[in-house]
């Protein structure tokens, strides 16, 4: 069932991100097309990371990690949303920090486990 939901969300999330970006812009000077593309790319990127990570979590924990990861995703989303509303600059700093930590963690994991099958 999780795979069916991810397949549906592959279309829904980027579309919602694009619409949200355009609707949140107000009467700004940025072209709605630019905002739409940016929203689609950001939401699509987030969805791609989530959809890629879920199978790894499910396989490595025999499915037991899925509820934990889902709960952590929800908590993180609430925290970043509240920060974005109250202190936008701090929210941006938190998002950048999370991305940096994720990149460092992935690089360390790859160094420890060697190159993946099929990569040169």
C-alpha positions in Angstrom: 0.0 0.0 0.0 2.9 2.3 0.7 4.1 2.0 -2.8 0.7 2.8 -4.3 0.6 6.0 -2.1 4.1 7.0 -3.2 3.1 6.5 -6.9 0.1 8.7 -6.5 2.0 11.3 -4.5 4.6 11.5 -7.3 2.1 13.6 -9.2 0.2 15.2 -6.4 3.1 16.6 -4.3 4.9 18.5 -7.1 1.6 19.8 -8.4 0.7 21.1 -5.0 4.1 22.6 -4.5 3.8 24.5 -7.8 0.3 25.8 -6.9 1.4 26.7 -3.4 4.4 28.7 -4.7 2.2 30.7 -7.1 -0.6 31.3 -4.7 1.8 32.4 -1.9 3.5 35.0 -4.1 0.8 37.5 -4.0 1.3 40.3 -6.5 5.1 40.0 -6.6 7.3 40.9 -9.4 8.4 37.3 -10.1 6.8 35.5 -13.0 4.1 33.0 -12.0 5.8 30.5 -14.4 9.1 30.8 -12.5 7.3 30.3 -9.2 5.4 27.3 -10.6 8.6 25.7 -11.8 10.4 26.4 -8.5 7.5 25.0 -6.5 7.3 21.8 -8.6 11.1 21.3 -8.4 11.3 21.8 -4.7 8.3 19.6 -3.8 9.3 17.0 -6.4 12.8 16.9 -4.9 11.5 16.4 -1.4 9.2 13.7 -2.6 12.0 12.0 -4.5 14.2 11.9 -1.4 11.3 10.5 0.7 10.3 7.9 -1.9 13.9 6.8 -2.2 14.6 6.6 1.5 11.4 4.7 2.4 12.3 1.4 0.7 15.7 1.5 2.3 14.1 2.0 5.7 11.6 -0.8 5.1 14.2 -3.3 3.9 16.8 -2.5 6.6 14.3 -2.7 9.5 11.9 -5.3 8.1 9.2 -2.7 8.0 9.5 -1.8 11.7 11.2 1.6 11.0 8.4 2.9 8.7 6.2 4.2 11.5 9.2 5.8 13.3 10.4 7.5 10.2 6.9 8.7 9.4 6.5 10.2 12.9 9.9 11.9 12.6 8.9 13.3 9.2 5.7 14.7 10.7 7.4 16.2 13.7 10.0 17.8 11.5 7.4 19.2 9.2 5.5 20.8 12.1 8.7 22.3 13.5 9.8 23.8 10.2 6.3 25.1 9.5 6.0 26.8 12.9 9.5 28.3 12.4 8.7 29.5 8.9 5.6 31.3 10.2 7.3 32.8 13.3 10.9 33.3 12.3 11.4 32.7 8.6 15.2 33.3 8.6 15.6 30.7 11.4 13.5 28.2 9.4 15.8 28.7 6.4 18.9 28.1 8.6 17.3 24.9 10.0 16.5 23.6 6.5 20.1 24.3 5.3 21.5 22.6 8.4 19.3 19.5 7.8 20.4 19.3 4.2 24.1 19.7 5.2 23.8 17.0 7.9 22.0 14.7 5.4 24.8 15.2 2.8 27.5 14.5 5.3 25.8 11.4 6.7 25.2 10.0 3.2 28.9 10.6 2.2 30.1 8.9 5.4 27.8 5.9 4.8 29.0 5.6 1.3 32.7 5.7 2.4 32.0 3.0 5.0 30.0 0.7 2.7 31.9 1.2 -0.5 30.5 2.0 -3.9 27.0 0.7 -4.8 26.5 -2.0 -7.4 26.6 -0.6 -10.9 28.5 2.6 -10.0 32.0 3.2 -11.2 
